[in-house]
Amino acid sequence: MIDRIKNNSKFFQLQRYWELLYVLVERNLKVRYRGSFLGVYWSLLNPLLMTGLYTAIFGSTFSSYYNNSIIDYVLAAFTGLVVIHFFSGATNQALVSLVENGVLLNKIKLPMIIFPVSMVGANVFQFCLGMLPVLVIVTLVNSRSLINLVALLIPLLSLTLVCTGIGLVVSALYVFFRDLPYFYELITFVLWMSSPVFYPADIVPPAVQKFLILNPLLPIIESIRQISISGALPDIILMAQAIITSLIILVLGWICFRSWQDQFMDLL
Amino acid sequence: MREVIRLDQVSLSRRTQEELSYDLKKTLLSLVTGQYRKPLKKLVLDNINLTVKAGEKIGIIGANGSGKSTLLKIICGILQPTSGSVRVRGEIAPLIELGAGFDPKLAVIDNIILYGVMLGFSRQEMKERARLILEFAELEDYALVPVKGLSSGMVARLGFAIATDVQPDILILDEVFAVGDESFKHKCQQRMQKFWQDHATILVVSHDLNFISNSCRKGICLEKGKLKNEGDVEEVVKFYLKSVG
């Protein structure tokens, strides 16, 4: 209903969104790594440590599922952990982003959607400096093909879109339900356990496997593994599954956010 | 004179925050036991009609909780009216509660840029203005210090310096005037006077009735979300004083 005559062109709005996103991502990163550029590499610690732990415990038992190679198990566990770790980091930070900036939203008119999106953006930036080089090396060593390297972008883009979609939903729900982090922790744990990260998908009974397909991270993990570990050319079908799933989640998340956002201000 | 703000039959109802039942556990339980009820809503603005012409300085008075700040939020576009329509022509600058938007862990200079971009400037523009803002706030030596390392007076100075370093068509003031020590207060007053002498349209909320009657020509008085009186500022202040007894 509000009608602003001046400066309302689409281009101006897009530019404003971009500038806002830029400063907010910058703020997130600066606050996180005050001064120490190397701080980004701490984000590698968790997945590397977990990979080592899983390999030590399950490596010899499960290696028969990975061409009897411990290395293949290590890489499979690592790629799975990278995805899960990124997902839980980005969505958990997005979850609190609206409520944390509630005071600000009460003072200045801002597009609310940029707060969860900027959290995902900060995590993407961190990923590009930390994990991505490792994934690139793994892919190049295993496939010796630039096609695989380029194809890797598709599942990674899907991962970003899934995180954005889920991030939008949880940040919106957190406005209404302040005990959501407790429940969301359970949900991420379920997602984590139901993704074949440290166990081979084959050991899951067929009856249960049907449900695992509901996990939106599954096609992403499988596609990344296929592209960077198998050594074969990228599987288009896996990539398509990953990107379609992620687009559906993004659109659903956006619709939820848009339809609820009129009610946010009453509770912030 | 050109009309810059127009509110037509604006009403707003909001969820009352005191219910505090925004808790997933309780909501789910109440759904199961069938005790769920729709959240209560309260009418905070009731059928407000208001037009503001370019260059007018308007003082808004009323008791606590009468909807003064809510009215400003509607005009700024932070809140959307439940019914009715709001038209605003021109750039609005809210002179917001000083320092509300600062990130304490971020350096002063980064906060200036962040804040400016949120107020609608480009990053480039803010980088250019940053030096002048620091100079006005007398914080040149603190550019790289995180905001949490500043004293509360310095934070207020910084907030004032950023928020007033704009040339808006419409300026919104919600109980913020002079801050800091005596010498800085003087600087604040000069800058505010400049706004008054320029042709900006100004809306002020304050409980300082002297300030309102000295600095505004027109006044409006709100009571429980209704616009009770509107017109010459002296008359409106008298009306308000009489109504509170």
Chai-1 contact restraints between the chains, C-beta under 6 A:
chainA,res_idxA,chainB,res_idxB,connection_type,confidence,min_distance_angstrom,max_distance_angstrom,comment,restraint_id
A,M1,B,S85,contact,1.0,0.0,6.0,A-B,restraint_1
A,I2,B,G77,contact,1.0,0.0,6.0,A-B,restraint_2
A,I2,B,V86,contact,1.0,0.0,6.0,A-B,restraint_3
A,D3,B,R87,contact,1.0,0.0,6.0,A-B,restraint_4
A,R4,B,V88,contact,1.0,0.0,6.0,A-B,restraint_5
A,I5,B,R89,contact,1.0,0.0,6.0,A-B,restraint_6
A,E19,B,V117,contact,1.0,0.0,6.0,A-B,restraint_7
A,E19,B,S122,contact,1.0,0.0,6.0,A-B,restraint_8
A,E19,B,R123,contact,1.0,0.0,6.0,A-B,restraint_9
A,L20,B,V117,contact,1.0,0.0,6.0,A-B,restraint_10
A,V23,B,L114,contact,1.0,0.0,6.0,A-B,restraint_11
A,V23,B,V117,contact,1.0,0.0,6.0,A-B,restraint_12
A,R27,B,D103,contact,1.0,0.0,6.0,A-B,restraint_13
A,R27,B,L106,contact,1.0,0.0,6.0,A-B,restraint_14
A,R27,B,L114,contact,1.0,0.0,6.0,A-B,restraint_15
A,V31,B,K105,contact,1.0,0.0,6.0,A-B,restraint_16
A,V103,B,A100,contact,1.0,0.0,6.0,A-B,restraint_17
A,L104,B,G101,contact,1.0,0.0,6.0,A-B,restraint_18
A,K107,B,I96,contact,1.0,0.0,6.0,A-B,restraint_19
A,K107,B,A100,contact,1.0,0.0,6.0,A-B,restraint_20
A,I108,B,M118,contact,1.0,0.0,6.0,A-B,restraint_21
A,K109,B,C76,contact,1.0,0.0,6.0,A-B,restraint_22
A,K109,B,G77,contact,1.0,0.0,6.0,A-B,restraint_23
A,K109,B,I78,contact,1.0,0.0,6.0,A-B,restraint_24
A,F176,B,Y22,contact,1.0,0.0,6.0,A-B,restraint_25
A,F177,B,Y22,contact,1.0,0.0,6.0,A-B,restraint_26
A,F177,B,L24,contact,1.0,0.0,6.0,A-B,restraint_27
A,R178,B,Y22,contact,1.0,0.0,6.0,A-B,restraint_28
A,D179,B,D23,contact,1.0,0.0,6.0,A-B,restraint_29
A,D179,B,L24,contact,1.0,0.0,6.0,A-B,restraint_30
A,D179,B,K25,contact,1.0,0.0,6.0,A-B,restraint_31
A,L180,B,L24,contact,1.0,0.0,6.0,A-B,restraint_32
A,M265,B,L79,contact,1.0,0.0,6.0,A-B,restraint_33
A,D266,B,R14,contact,1.0,0.0,6.0,A-B,restraint_34
A,D266,B,R15,contact,1.0,0.0,6.0,A-B,restraint_35
